[in-house]
Amino acid sequence: MTDGPLGKIYDLDEAAAYLRVSKSAVARAARRHGIGARFGRDIRFSEDDVRQMWDAQRAHPETSLQNSIPLRGSEKAFESLMKRAREQRAAKLLARGKKRS
């Protein structure tokens, strides 16, 4: 861990130890969410990057309370995309079922 003008900087090993997960889990999450900075084969994380990774991996409860909160613009778009993805997945599964029969 290095402390400099950007604050604390963690390498992959240190970020994994800090989050108490494997190095591969940290690397996978970093790729998936576009977090961290690559220097050759090394990946470095700022404190904010580590916090973003933690927030991205949080378990989000699927309760009716979430559905009762009014959605803002970006949240509405996200919900719309998720609904469309579920519908496409259902259609794909239905089409597969018809092919097999």
BAVEX-596728 format. One record per residue (C-alpha): residue in one letter; z, x, y. Coordinates in steps of 0.5 Angstrom, whole numbers, padded with zeros to 4 digits, always signed. Layout:
BEGIN
AZXY/...
//
This chain:
BEGIN
M+0000+0000+0000/T-0002+0003+0007/D+0001+0001+0013/G-0004+0002+0019/P-0007-0002+0025/L-0010-0007+0020/G-0003-0008+0018/K-0001-0007+0010/I-0007-0006+0006/Y-0006-0007-0002/D-0011-0004-0007/L-0013-0008-0013/D-0007-0006-0017/E-0002-0007-0012/A-0004-0014-0010/A-0004-0016-0017/A+0003-0013-0018/Y+0005-0017-0011/L+0002-0023-0014/R+0005-0022-0021/V-0002-0023-0024/S-0007-0019-0028/K-0012-0014-0024/S-0018-0018-0027/A-0015-0025-0024/V-0014-0022-0017/A-0021-0019-0018/R-0024-0026-0020/A-0021-0030-0015/A-0023-0025-0010/R-0030-0026-0012/R-0030-0033-0012/H-0027-0034-0006/G-0030-0028-0002/I-0023-0025+0000/G-0022-0018+0000/A-0026-0012+0003/R-0030-0007-0002/F-0031+0000-0002/G-0035+0003-0007/R-0032+0000-0014/D-0025-0001-0010/I-0023-0007-0007/R-0018-0007-0001/F-0014-0013+0001/S-0010-0015+0008/E-0004-0019+0008/D-0008-0025+0010/D-0013-0024+0004/V-0007-0024-0001/R-0004-0030+0003/Q-0011-0033+0002/M-0011-0032-0005/W-0004-0034-0006/D-0006-0041-0003/A-0013-0041-0006/Q-0009-0041-0013/R-0004-0046-0012/A-0004-0052-0016/H-0006-0058-0012/P-0002-0065-0015/E-0007-0070-0016/T-0003-0076-0014/S-0004-0082-0010/L-0001-0080-0004/Q-0006-0075-0003/N-0011-0081-0003/S-0007-0085+0002/I-0007-0079+0008/P-0013-0080+0013/L-0019-0075+0012/R-0022-0071+0017/G-0029-0069+0018/S-0029-0063+0013/E-0025-0066+0008/K-0029-0072+0008/A-0035-0068+0007/F-0031-0064+0001/E-0029-0071-0002/S-0036-0074-0002/L-0039-0067-0005/M-0033-0068-0011/K-0035-0075-0012/R-0043-0073-0012/A-0041-0068-0017/R-0037-0072-0022/E-0043-0077-0022/Q-0048-0072-0023/R-0043-0069-0029/A-0043-0076-0032/A-0050-0078-0032/K-0051-0071-0035/L-0046-0073-0041/L-0049-0079-0041/A-0056-0076-0042/R-0054-0071-0047/G-0051-0077-0051/K-0058-0081-0051/K-0062-0075-0053/R-0057-0074-0059/S-0058-0081-0062/
//
